[in-house]
């Protein structure tokens, strides 16, 4: 089996879902991350991070989405893929991880109606949090989703959409 085959769906999602535009992520963390009237600091609660995530998804803002990625968390999760890429002489950088993860979020969000997602509450347990949202699918049905967040470098960050739960988290 070609070791690049597992990455093919990510590439396709990247090209289709967010306009196929090449984006570069800023992995070095500024003091704040801001957009759409929301300013995140290290003290910002998970609900504020989720609000910015939803706004960036609704506006296809990959550059802002990449700043919300839990890059270190994702890098640990991609250990096997990184070994396969290293064997081919390729490197999976933190910037590439952020861009791929943000593109995955865009693909996931395509199945929901823009402008109708609302945050209901959050649950924090140590360095993990879940922000419960209600999204409306394209058939008009409410879908409860728990967006997982992890503490990374002192601020709340979001791992890949595959870590989100398609149910409410208490």
N, C-alpha and C positions, 0 to 999 in steps of 0.2 A: 504494500500500500504506500502511496506517495505521502511522505510526512507533511506536505503542505495541504493535503486534502481537508483536514479538520478546520483550516483557516479560511477555506473557500466561502462558506456561508457568511462569515464576518465581512469579507471583502465585498460580497454581493450586497449585503445590507448597507455597508458604508456607501457604496455607489448609488444605490437606489433611494435610500431613505432620507439622506440629508443633502441631496443635490450633487453628490459626487465631487464636492469641492475639497481640495486638500486643506487641512487645517493643522496648525501647530499649537500644541498645548503648552501652557506655561506651568512647568512643574514646580519651580520655586514659588513658595507661597507668599503673596503680598500680605500686608496687614489686614486688608479687607478684600472681599470679592463683592462686586456691586453690579446691579442691573435691575431695570424695571422698577426703580424706586425702592429696591431692597438692598440693604448693605449688610453683609455677613462679616462677623469678626469671630475670634476664637470663642467668645462668650455666647454666640448666637445659638438658640435652641434648634433641635432637629426640624421643628415645624417651619422655621424661617428658611432653612436649607431646602425643604420640600417645596415651599412657595416659589423660591427662585428656580428650582428644578422644573417645576410645572410651567412657569413663564418662559424659560429658555426652550423647553420642548415645544411649546405652542408657537414660538417664534423661530424655530429651527436655528437656534443660536449655538452652533457646535463649539465655538470658541469658549463661550461661557460654560457650557456643559462640561467641557474638558477640565475646567477648573474645579468642578465639583466631584470629580472621580477620586475614589479611594485607591490611588495608584499603587501604594505599597501592598495593600490588601489584595488587589488584583494581580500584582506581580507574583505574590506567593501562590495564588490560585493557578497561575499559568506556568508553573515550574516545568511540567512535562512538555508543554508546547515550546518553552524556551530551550529545553535540551534538544528537541527535534530541530528547531531553527538553527541552533548553534552547530549542529552536525552539518547543516547545509551552508554554514558560513554567514548566517544572517543573525542580526541582533534585534531583540525586542526591547526597545528603549522605553523609559517611563512615558515619554511623549506619545509614542505609538500606542501604548496601553491605554492612555487617557483618550486618545482619538477613537480607538476601536470601541472602547466602552461607551463613549458618548454616542457613537453611531448606533450601537445596539439599543440604547435608550430611545433614540429616534425611531428605530424600527418597531419597538414595542409600543410606542405611543401612537403609531399609525392606526392601531385598532380601536382608538378612543376618539370621541367627539371633542375637538378643541373648544376651550372656553367653558366646559361644563364639569371640570374636575374640581373637587373640593376636599379640603383637609378636614378630618373629623377630630382627631386627637393624636397623641403620641405616647409611647411607652419607652422609658429609658431604664436600662439595666446595665450599670457599669459603663463599659466602652462600646456597648451596642444599643441601638435605639430602633424603634419601628414607628414610622409616621403612617397612620391609617388614613387612607383617602377613599373617596368614592369617585370612580370614573364612569362615564357613560359610554358604553360600546356603540358601534356603528348601527346596531339595531335598536338603540334607545334604551337599553337595559342597564341598570346600575350594577357595577362590579366593584365590590370592596377589595382593596389592595393594601398590603402593608409594605411600604418602602423601607428596606433595611438600610441602616446607616451604621458606620463604625467611626470611632475616634481615631484620627490619624494626624500626627503632628499637632495635637492640641485642639483640633477642630473637627466638626462632624463632616464626614465625606460619605459618598454613596458608591457601593460596589455595583457590579453588573446587574442588569435587570433579571438575570436568572436567579439572583438571590432574593428577589422580591417575592412575597407570598400573595397568591391570588385568593386571599381571604383576610379577614380582620385578625390582627394580632393583639392579644390582651396583655 
